[in-house]
């Protein structure tokens, strides 16, 4: 039986409207939606395919959403989907403008979301030394991968719109820099950007779905944690394979590996779920405050990661 409220379901339908605003549902958008609804049953008789085939009136859906919290999460979800690539189609702009008018979205809330999107600059910090011994490098890569996956999983579970989900991205970028260094290579921004784009990491679709899922108590945090953990795990595996090949393998050829490792990452998440749940429950207030402090610029991404590290 589905635990989705009518308002949450209206929010999901609005997210689908935004995804389809340009007339095309991108592969990463569909995958993100499939990943989300797999963990929470839709109302009886409703499937993702039926949901995607619907032709809903966005204004009518907006009027169904009355709770301030649901509106805040839904707007942040649609906003991240539309703005993540910093390009806004006219149809997307009209939908956001309608929601701002209908829901009375304040100017400072809009600025807060814009500021949050700027967090995605990668984290700085020292890089590990290259490890020539193959066995020793594999062991160190495994430890590094687990650390970043746990950091991302704990961050993705924080029940705050947008900021925690965005914070996972610079963690993942820093992980790729570290993996390249361990393999004796120097990563560059252009290569990492191409890697993320090809694999569909850090996309607006995944951010939007993760934010909206948090409207459902328990399920949203679980989806955020599991998705962040599994995606980070898979990304680390692919980055390791890429730099081990000295950059000779194309990212397109590594896409099947990424999908397979995402599934492996979900299984790995289950092994650490109890510990992550315990850390989240024990430090819920601290984690939320850290997310707000990061959004307000009171702490840096590096300071945020260091603090989360101590909690996990």
C-alpha positions as CSV (number, residue, x, y, z in Angstrom):
1,X,0.0,0.0,0.0
2,X,1.3,3.4,-0.9
3,X,2.1,6.0,1.8
4,X,2.2,8.8,-0.7
5,X,-0.1,11.7,0.2
6,X,-2.2,13.3,-2.4
7,X,0.0,16.4,-2.2
8,X,3.2,14.4,-2.5
9,X,1.8,12.7,-5.6
10,X,0.9,16.0,-7.0
11,X,4.5,17.1,-6.4
12,X,5.8,14.1,-8.3
13,X,3.4,14.8,-11.2
14,X,4.7,18.4,-11.3
15,X,8.2,17.1,-11.4
16,X,7.2,14.9,-14.4
17,X,5.7,18.0,-16.0
18,X,9.1,19.8,-15.6
19,X,11.0,16.8,-16.9
20,X,8.7,16.7,-20.0
21,X,8.6,20.5,-20.4
22,X,10.9,20.4,-23.4
23,X,9.0,17.5,-24.9
24,X,11.7,14.9,-24.2
25,X,12.3,12.7,-21.2
26,X,16.1,12.2,-21.0
27,X,17.5,8.8,-20.0
28,X,19.0,10.1,-16.7
29,X,15.6,11.6,-15.9
30,X,13.8,8.3,-16.4
31,X,16.4,6.4,-14.5
32,X,16.2,8.7,-11.5
33,X,12.4,8.4,-11.5
34,X,12.5,4.6,-11.8
35,X,15.0,4.5,-9.0
36,X,12.8,6.5,-6.7
37,X,9.4,4.8,-7.3
38,X,11.1,1.4,-6.9
39,X,11.4,2.0,-3.2
40,X,7.9,3.4,-2.6
41,X,4.8,1.9,-4.2
42,X,2.6,4.2,-6.2
43,X,-1.1,4.1,-5.6
44,X,-2.8,1.0,-6.8
45,X,-3.2,0.9,-10.6
46,X,-0.6,3.6,-11.2
47,X,2.7,2.8,-12.7
48,X,5.6,4.9,-13.8
49,X,4.8,4.4,-17.4
50,X,1.2,5.5,-16.8
51,X,2.5,8.5,-14.8
52,X,4.8,9.5,-17.7
53,X,1.9,9.1,-20.2
54,X,-0.4,11.5,-18.3
55,X,-1.0,15.0,-19.6
56,X,-1.7,17.0,-16.4
57,X,-2.5,20.7,-16.0
58,X,0.4,22.1,-13.9
59,X,-1.9,24.9,-12.4
60,X,-4.4,22.3,-11.3
61,X,-1.7,20.3,-9.6
62,X,-0.2,23.4,-8.0
63,X,-3.6,24.1,-6.4
64,X,-3.6,20.7,-4.9
65,X,-0.5,21.4,-2.9
66,X,-1.4,23.5,0.2
67,X,1.1,22.7,2.9
68,X,4.0,25.1,3.1
69,X,6.6,22.3,3.5
70,X,5.3,20.4,0.5
71,X,5.4,23.6,-1.6
72,X,9.0,24.3,-0.5
73,X,10.3,20.9,-1.3
74,X,8.4,20.7,-4.6
75,X,9.6,24.1,-5.8
76,X,13.2,23.2,-4.8
77,X,12.8,19.9,-6.7
78,X,11.5,21.5,-9.9
79,X,14.0,24.4,-9.6
80,X,17.0,22.0,-9.4
81,X,15.8,20.0,-12.3
82,X,15.4,23.1,-14.4
83,X,18.5,25.1,-13.3
84,X,21.1,22.3,-12.7
85,X,22.6,22.8,-16.2
86,X,22.3,26.6,-15.8
87,X,20.1,26.7,-18.9
88,X,16.4,27.4,-18.8
89,X,14.0,26.7,-21.6
90,X,11.1,29.0,-22.0
91,X,8.6,26.3,-21.1
92,X,10.5,25.6,-17.8
93,X,10.6,29.3,-17.0
94,X,6.8,29.5,-17.5
95,X,6.2,26.6,-15.1
96,X,8.5,28.0,-12.4
97,X,6.9,31.5,-12.8
98,X,3.4,30.0,-12.4
99,X,4.5,28.3,-9.2
100,X,6.0,31.4,-7.8
101,X,2.8,33.3,-8.4
102,X,0.4,30.5,-7.2
103,X,2.5,29.7,-4.1
104,X,3.8,33.1,-3.3
105,X,7.5,32.0,-3.4
106,X,9.4,34.8,-1.8
107,X,12.4,36.5,-3.4
108,X,14.7,35.6,-0.6
109,X,13.7,31.9,-1.0
110,X,14.6,32.1,-4.7
111,X,17.9,33.7,-3.9
112,X,18.6,31.0,-1.3
113,X,18.1,28.3,-3.9
114,X,20.3,30.1,-6.4
115,X,23.0,30.3,-3.7
116,X,22.7,26.7,-2.9
117,X,23.3,25.7,-6.6
118,X,26.6,27.6,-6.4
119,X,27.9,25.0,-3.8
120,X,28.7,22.6,-6.5
121,X,32.2,23.9,-6.9
122,X,34.6,21.1,-6.0
123,X,36.2,20.8,-2.7
124,X,39.9,21.5,-2.3
125,X,42.4,19.8,0.0
126,X,45.5,17.7,-0.1
127,X,45.7,14.8,-2.5
128,X,46.9,11.3,-1.6
129,X,50.3,10.2,-2.8
130,X,50.5,7.8,-5.8
131,X,50.7,4.1,-4.8
132,X,52.6,2.0,-7.3
133,X,52.1,-1.4,-5.8
134,X,48.9,-2.8,-7.4
135,X,47.7,-4.7,-4.3
136,X,48.3,-1.8,-1.9
137,X,46.6,0.6,-4.3
138,X,43.6,-1.6,-4.6
139,X,43.3,-1.8,-0.8
140,X,43.6,2.0,-0.4
141,X,41.1,2.6,-3.2
142,X,38.7,0.4,-1.4
143,X,39.0,2.3,1.8
144,X,38.7,5.7,0.0
145,X,35.7,4.5,-1.9
146,X,33.9,3.4,1.3
147,X,34.7,6.6,3.1
148,X,33.2,8.8,0.4
149,X,30.2,6.5,-0.1
150,X,29.4,6.7,3.6
151,X,29.9,10.5,3.6
152,X,27.6,10.9,0.6
153,X,25.0,8.5,2.1
154,X,24.9,10.3,5.4
155,X,24.6,13.7,3.7
156,X,22.0,12.5,1.2
157,X,19.7,11.5,4.1
158,X,19.5,15.0,5.7
159,X,15.9,16.1,5.5
160,X,16.6,19.6,4.1
161,X,15.7,20.6,0.6
162,X,18.5,21.0,-2.0
163,X,21.6,21.8,0.0
164,X,22.5,18.2,1.2
165,X,21.8,16.8,-2.2
166,X,24.0,19.4,-3.9
167,X,26.7,18.9,-1.3
168,X,27.1,15.3,-2.5
169,X,28.4,16.5,-5.8
170,X,31.6,18.2,-4.6
171,X,32.3,15.2,-2.4
172,X,32.1,13.0,-5.5
173,X,34.4,15.4,-7.5
174,X,37.0,15.4,-4.7
175,X,36.8,11.6,-4.6
176,X,37.7,11.4,-8.3
177,X,40.6,13.8,-7.8
178,X,41.9,11.5,-5.0
179,X,41.4,8.3,-7.1
180,X,43.4,9.9,-10.0
181,X,46.2,10.8,-7.6
182,X,46.4,7.3,-6.1
183,X,46.7,6.0,-9.6
184,X,49.5,8.4,-10.3
185,X,47.6,10.8,-12.5
186,X,46.3,14.4,-12.2
187,X,42.6,14.9,-12.8
188,X,41.3,18.0,-14.5
189,X,38.0,19.7,-14.3
190,X,37.1,19.2,-18.0
191,X,37.6,15.4,-17.8
192,X,35.6,15.1,-14.6
193,X,32.8,17.2,-16.0
194,X,32.7,14.9,-19.1
195,X,32.7,11.9,-16.8
196,X,29.8,13.2,-14.8
197,X,27.8,14.2,-17.8
198,X,28.3,10.9,-19.6
199,X,27.4,8.9,-16.6
200,X,24.5,11.1,-15.5
201,X,26.0,12.0,-12.1
202,X,24.9,15.1,-10.3
203,X,22.1,15.7,-12.8
204,X,19.0,17.9,-12.1
205,X,16.8,14.8,-12.5
206,X,18.5,13.0,-9.6
207,X,18.6,16.1,-7.5
208,X,15.0,16.8,-8.1
209,X,13.8,13.3,-7.3
210,X,15.9,13.1,-4.2
211,X,14.5,16.4,-2.8
212,X,10.9,15.5,-3.5
213,X,11.2,12.0,-2.0
214,X,12.0,13.6,1.3
215,X,8.4,14.6,1.6
216,X,7.6,11.0,2.6
217,X,8.9,10.4,6.2
218,X,11.5,7.7,6.3
219,X,11.3,6.8,2.6
220,X,12.7,10.1,1.5
221,X,15.8,9.9,3.7
222,X,16.3,6.3,2.7
223,X,16.1,7.1,-1.0
224,X,18.5,10.0,-0.5
225,X,21.0,7.9,1.5
226,X,20.8,4.8,-0.7
227,X,21.0,6.8,-4.0
228,X,23.9,9.0,-2.8
229,X,25.8,6.0,-1.5
230,X,25.3,3.8,-4.5
231,X,26.0,6.5,-7.1
232,X,29.2,7.5,-5.3
233,X,30.3,3.9,-5.0
234,X,29.7,3.3,-8.8
235,X,31.4,6.6,-9.7
236,X,34.5,5.6,-7.7
237,X,34.6,2.2,-9.4
238,X,34.4,3.8,-12.8
239,X,37.0,6.5,-12.0
240,X,39.3,3.7,-10.7
241,X,38.9,1.8,-14.0
242,X,39.4,5.0,-16.1
243,X,42.6,6.1,-14.4
244,X,44.0,2.5,-14.1
245,X,43.7,2.4,-17.9
246,X,45.6,5.7,-18.1
247,X,42.6,7.4,-19.6
248,X,42.4,5.0,-22.5
249,X,38.9,3.8,-21.8
250,X,36.1,6.1,-23.0
251,X,33.3,7.1,-20.5
252,X,30.7,5.8,-23.0
253,X,32.3,2.3,-22.8
254,X,32.2,2.5,-19.0
255,X,28.5,3.3,-18.8
256,X,27.4,-0.4,-18.5
257,X,30.0,-0.8,-15.7
258,X,28.5,2.3,-13.9
259,X,25.0,0.9,-14.0
260,X,26.2,-2.5,-12.8
261,X,28.2,-0.9,-10.0
262,X,25.2,1.1,-8.9
263,X,23.4,-2.1,-8.2
264,X,26.5,-3.4,-6.3
265,X,26.5,-0.1,-4.4
266,X,22.9,-0.6,-3.3
267,X,23.9,-4.0,-1.9
268,X,26.9,-2.5,-0.2
269,X,24.7,0.2,1.3
270,X,22.5,-2.5,2.9
271,X,25.6,-3.7,4.8
272,X,26.2,-0.2,6.3
273,X,22.6,1.0,6.5
274,X,22.2,0.2,10.3
275,X,25.3,2.3,11.1
276,X,24.2,5.1,8.8
277,X,20.7,5.1,10.3
278,X,22.1,5.2,13.8
279,X,24.5,8.1,13.0
280,X,21.6,10.0,11.3
281,X,19.3,9.6,14.3
282,X,21.9,10.5,16.8
283,X,23.1,13.6,15.0
284,X,19.9,14.7,13.1
285,X,19.9,18.2,14.6
286,X,23.6,18.7,14.0
287,X,23.4,17.5,10.4
288,X,20.5,19.9,9.6
289,X,22.2,22.8,11.2
290,X,25.4,22.1,9.3
291,X,23.4,22.0,6.0
292,X,21.8,25.4,6.8
293,X,25.3,26.8,7.9
294,X,26.7,25.7,4.6
295,X,23.9,27.3,2.6
296,X,24.4,30.6,4.5
297,X,28.2,30.5,3.9
298,X,29.0,30.1,7.6
299,X,31.1,27.0,6.9
300,X,33.0,25.8,3.7
301,X,32.4,22.6,1.9
302,X,35.7,21.3,3.3
303,X,34.6,22.1,6.9
304,X,31.3,20.5,6.3
305,X,32.9,17.2,5.0
306,X,35.3,17.2,8.0
307,X,32.5,17.5,10.4
308,X,30.3,14.8,8.8
309,X,33.4,12.6,8.8
310,X,33.5,12.8,12.6
311,X,29.9,11.9,12.9
312,X,30.1,8.8,10.7
